[in-house]
Amino acid sequence: MINTHNLPSTTALRYFIESAKHSSFTQASERLFVTQAAISKQVKQLEDTLGLELFIREKQRIHLSPAGEIYYKDAVRILRELEKATLKIRNYNNEVDEIHIGALPTFSSRFLIPRLPKLYAEHPEIRVKLSTELGKIDFTQQPLVAVASPKLIEQEKLSLNQLENTPLLTYLPRPYLWNDWFASVNRTSPAPQAGLIFENFQMLIHASIAGLGVALLPEFMISRELQTGQLKQVHSRPLHSKSYYFMAIPNEKIQDEKIIRFRDWLLAQREK
């Protein structure tokens, strides 16, 4: 059971944090639109509750005491957690099922997020909480296509022969992709060039649009750029990568109705 006698008011904590942030009761009062006397009173009551001085007072100046330094960090963390909990419960709706999804940044921004409005329209009872993390999410094998900016294609008069002498942008997690692509057209891949290696597809997409070189990119991630002409294929041969995206569901969630509805919806998107 929580002993409420040991708990300070949130008002006192706010006044203390603001005073500590500015090392001034006056500035704290101005920021919070209350009187300096109100700030001083709340801080003093907080110190009385704790039995410690949180500030060292020197004439017209204040600064945190050693105990105040420790308490300040904890007070900020606690109020932030309280704010998050409050926002969460404000947005709570027991008729809406929230699904927590962890996905790679490029997959999220290029594929999943643009399709969320359609998910919400078809399944208004589902809401997605999206975060990014390293891992693989997949539902099908996706072809990669060799693309470049129209300006680079025109400038280099790109063909298969010229491609071997053109800067090739490399995807760091899968540096062998160009080897596989050149092998598929019965050619030997040139050595990767320094400074043309990128750690995610998002960087690779922007680099290819900027005309830095030719990139092998998942076709579904650049459908918009291909449609608008920001990128063009430099060769018709796609590469069916040996790597996959996987959709992983914890065992305890495998029969969850909302997860099943989301999974079925996501699988249906692969052809769209």
C-alpha positions as CSV (number, residue, x, y, z in Angstrom):
1,M,0.0,0.0,0.0
2,I,1.3,3.4,-0.9
3,N,1.9,5.8,2.0
4,T,0.5,9.1,0.7
5,H,2.2,11.0,3.5
6,N,5.5,10.4,1.7
7,L,4.2,11.7,-1.7
8,P,4.7,15.3,-2.7
9,S,2.1,17.1,-4.9
10,T,2.7,17.2,-8.6
11,T,2.5,21.0,-8.3
12,A,5.4,21.1,-5.9
13,L,7.4,18.8,-8.2
14,R,6.7,21.1,-11.2
15,Y,7.7,24.2,-9.3
16,F,10.9,22.5,-8.1
17,I,11.9,21.2,-11.6
18,E,11.3,24.6,-13.2
19,S,13.3,26.4,-10.5
20,A,16.1,23.9,-10.8
21,K,16.1,24.2,-14.6
22,H,16.6,28.0,-14.4
23,S,18.4,28.2,-11.1
24,S,15.9,30.9,-10.2
25,F,12.6,31.1,-8.4
26,T,11.9,34.3,-10.4
27,Q,12.3,32.8,-13.8
28,A,10.3,29.7,-12.7
29,S,7.4,31.9,-11.6
30,E,7.5,33.7,-15.0
31,R,7.5,30.5,-16.9
32,L,4.7,29.0,-14.9
33,F,2.7,32.3,-14.6
34,V,2.5,32.2,-10.8
35,T,4.0,34.5,-8.2
36,Q,7.5,34.0,-6.9
37,A,6.1,33.6,-3.4
38,A,4.0,30.6,-4.6
39,I,7.1,29.0,-6.0
40,S,9.1,29.5,-2.9
41,K,6.3,28.2,-0.7
42,Q,5.8,25.0,-2.7
43,V,9.6,24.3,-2.8
44,K,9.9,24.9,1.0
45,Q,7.0,22.5,1.6
46,L,8.7,19.9,-0.6
47,E,11.9,20.3,1.4
48,D,10.1,20.0,4.7
49,T,8.4,16.7,3.4
50,L,11.8,15.3,2.4
51,G,13.7,16.6,5.4
52,L,16.5,17.9,3.1
53,E,17.4,21.1,1.4
54,L,17.1,20.8,-2.3
55,F,18.7,24.2,-3.1
56,I,21.6,26.1,-1.7
57,R,20.5,29.7,-1.4
58,E,23.2,32.4,-1.7
59,K,21.8,36.0,-1.6
60,Q,19.7,36.3,-4.8
61,R,21.0,33.1,-6.4
62,I,20.1,29.5,-5.9
63,H,21.6,26.2,-7.2
64,L,20.8,22.6,-6.5
65,S,22.3,20.9,-3.5
66,P,23.8,17.4,-3.9
67,A,20.5,15.9,-2.7
68,G,18.7,18.3,-5.1
69,E,20.7,17.0,-8.1
70,I,19.7,13.4,-7.4
71,Y,16.0,14.3,-6.7
72,Y,15.8,16.5,-9.8
73,K,16.7,13.6,-12.2
74,D,14.2,11.3,-10.6
75,A,11.5,14.0,-10.4
76,V,11.8,14.7,-14.2
77,R,11.7,11.0,-15.0
78,I,8.6,10.4,-12.8
79,L,6.7,13.4,-14.2
80,R,7.5,12.3,-17.8
81,E,6.2,8.8,-17.0
82,L,3.1,10.2,-15.4
83,E,2.5,12.4,-18.5
84,K,2.9,9.3,-20.8
85,A,0.5,7.3,-18.7
86,T,-2.0,10.1,-18.7
87,L,-1.9,10.6,-22.5
88,K,-2.2,6.8,-22.9
89,I,-5.3,6.6,-20.9
90,R,-6.8,9.7,-22.5
91,N,-6.5,8.0,-25.8
92,Y,-7.8,4.7,-24.5
93,N,-10.7,3.2,-26.2
94,N,-11.8,-0.3,-25.2
95,E,-13.4,-0.8,-28.7
96,V,-10.0,-0.4,-30.4
97,D,-7.4,-3.1,-30.5
98,E,-3.8,-1.8,-30.5
99,I,-1.1,-3.8,-32.2
100,H,2.6,-3.3,-31.5
101,I,4.6,-3.6,-34.6
102,G,8.4,-3.5,-34.8
103,A,9.7,-2.9,-38.4
104,L,12.8,-1.6,-40.2
105,P,12.7,2.2,-40.9
106,T,12.7,1.9,-44.7
107,F,10.0,-0.8,-44.7
108,S,7.9,1.3,-42.4
109,S,8.2,4.6,-44.2
110,R,8.1,3.1,-47.8
111,F,5.6,0.4,-47.4
112,L,3.6,0.2,-44.2
113,I,2.9,3.8,-43.2
114,P,1.5,4.8,-46.7
115,R,-1.0,1.9,-46.4
116,L,-2.1,2.5,-42.8
117,P,-5.0,4.8,-43.8
118,K,-6.4,1.9,-45.9
119,L,-6.0,-0.5,-42.9
120,Y,-7.9,1.9,-40.6
121,A,-10.6,2.4,-43.2
122,E,-11.0,-1.4,-43.6
123,H,-10.5,-2.2,-39.9
124,P,-11.4,0.8,-37.8
125,E,-11.2,-1.4,-34.7
126,I,-7.4,-1.8,-35.1
127,R,-4.7,0.7,-34.4
128,V,-1.0,0.2,-34.9
129,K,1.7,1.3,-32.5
130,L,4.8,1.4,-34.7
131,S,8.5,1.3,-33.6
132,T,11.7,0.6,-35.4
133,E,14.1,-2.1,-34.5
134,L,16.7,-4.4,-36.2
135,G,15.2,-7.5,-37.5
136,K,13.4,-9.0,-40.5
137,I,9.8,-8.8,-41.4
138,D,8.6,-10.6,-44.4
139,F,5.6,-12.0,-46.2
140,T,7.1,-12.7,-49.6
141,Q,10.2,-12.6,-51.7
142,Q,10.6,-9.3,-53.5
143,P,12.6,-8.6,-56.6
144,L,15.3,-6.0,-56.6
145,V,15.8,-3.8,-59.7
146,A,18.8,-1.8,-60.8
147,V,17.9,1.9,-60.9
148,A,19.5,5.3,-61.3
149,S,18.4,8.9,-61.8
150,P,17.4,9.8,-65.4
151,K,20.1,12.4,-65.5
152,L,22.8,9.8,-64.7
153,I,21.4,7.4,-67.2
154,E,21.4,10.1,-69.9
155,Q,24.8,11.4,-68.9
156,E,26.5,7.9,-68.9
157,K,24.5,6.5,-71.8
158,L,24.1,3.5,-69.5
159,S,24.0,0.0,-70.9
160,L,25.2,-3.3,-69.5
161,N,28.7,-2.7,-70.7
162,Q,28.9,0.8,-69.3
163,L,27.3,-0.4,-66.0
164,E,30.5,-2.1,-65.0
165,N,32.3,1.2,-65.1
166,T,29.6,3.2,-63.4
167,P,29.5,3.9,-59.6
168,L,27.5,1.1,-58.0
169,L,25.9,1.9,-54.7
170,T,26.2,-0.9,-52.1
171,Y,23.8,-1.9,-49.4
172,L,25.9,-2.6,-46.3
173,P,23.8,-5.4,-44.7
174,R,23.9,-7.3,-48.1
175,P,27.1,-6.3,-49.8
176,Y,26.9,-9.4,-52.1
177,L,23.8,-8.2,-54.0
178,W,25.7,-6.7,-57.0
179,N,27.8,-10.0,-57.3
180,D,24.5,-11.9,-57.5
181,W,23.0,-9.5,-60.0
182,F,26.1,-9.5,-62.4
183,A,26.2,-13.3,-62.1
184,S,22.5,-13.4,-63.2
185,V,23.6,-11.6,-66.5
186,N,26.7,-13.7,-66.8
187,R,29.1,-10.9,-65.9
188,T,31.8,-10.5,-63.3
189,S,30.9,-7.8,-60.7
190,P,33.4,-5.0,-60.3
191,A,34.9,-4.2,-56.9
192,P,32.8,-2.0,-54.6
193,Q,34.0,1.6,-54.6
194,A,34.9,3.5,-51.4
195,G,32.3,6.0,-50.1
196,L,29.4,4.4,-52.0
197,I,28.3,2.0,-49.2
198,F,25.0,2.8,-47.3
199,E,23.6,1.1,-44.2
200,N,19.9,1.2,-45.1
201,F,17.7,1.3,-48.2
202,Q,16.4,4.8,-47.3
203,M,19.9,6.2,-47.7
204,L,20.4,4.2,-50.9
205,I,17.2,5.6,-52.4
206,H,18.2,9.2,-51.8
207,A,21.7,8.5,-53.0
208,S,20.4,7.1,-56.3
209,I,18.0,10.0,-56.8
210,A,20.9,12.4,-56.2
211,G,22.7,10.7,-59.1
212,L,25.6,9.2,-57.0
213,G,25.3,5.9,-58.9
214,V,23.2,2.9,-59.7
215,A,21.5,1.0,-56.9
216,L,19.8,-2.3,-56.5
217,L,16.5,-1.6,-54.6
218,P,13.3,-3.6,-53.7
219,E,10.8,-2.7,-56.4
220,F,8.0,-2.2,-53.9
221,M,9.9,0.4,-52.0
222,I,10.5,2.7,-55.0
223,S,7.2,2.3,-56.8
224,R,6.5,6.0,-56.3
225,E,9.9,7.1,-57.6
226,L,9.5,4.9,-60.7
227,Q,6.0,6.2,-61.4
228,T,7.1,9.9,-61.1
229,G,10.3,9.4,-63.1
230,Q,12.7,10.2,-60.2
231,L,14.3,6.8,-60.8
232,K,14.5,4.6,-63.9
233,Q,15.5,1.1,-64.4
234,V,18.8,0.7,-66.1
235,H,18.3,-2.9,-67.0
236,S,15.3,-5.2,-67.2
237,R,16.9,-8.0,-65.3
238,P,15.5,-8.1,-61.7
239,L,17.3,-9.9,-58.9
240,H,15.3,-12.3,-56.8
241,S,17.2,-11.9,-53.6
242,K,18.0,-14.9,-51.4
243,S,17.1,-12.7,-48.4
244,Y,13.5,-12.4,-47.2
245,Y,11.4,-10.2,-45.0
246,F,9.6,-12.1,-42.2
247,M,6.5,-11.4,-40.2
248,A,7.2,-12.9,-36.7
249,I,4.4,-13.3,-34.2
250,P,5.0,-14.4,-30.6
251,N,3.6,-17.9,-29.8
252,E,1.2,-16.5,-27.2
253,K,-0.3,-14.1,-29.8
254,I,-0.6,-16.5,-32.7
255,Q,-4.3,-17.0,-32.2
256,D,-5.1,-13.3,-31.4
257,E,-7.9,-12.2,-33.6
258,K,-6.6,-8.7,-34.3
259,I,-3.2,-10.1,-35.2
260,I,-4.8,-12.5,-37.6
261,R,-6.8,-9.7,-39.2
262,F,-3.7,-7.6,-39.5
263,R,-1.6,-10.5,-40.9
264,D,-4.2,-11.2,-43.5
265,W,-4.5,-7.6,-44.5
266,L,-0.7,-7.2,-44.8
267,L,-0.4,-10.3,-46.9
268,A,-3.1,-9.0,-49.2
269,Q,-1.0,-5.8,-49.8
270,R,1.9,-7.6,-51.4
271,E,0.2,-7.5,-54.8
272,K,-0.9,-3.9,-54.5
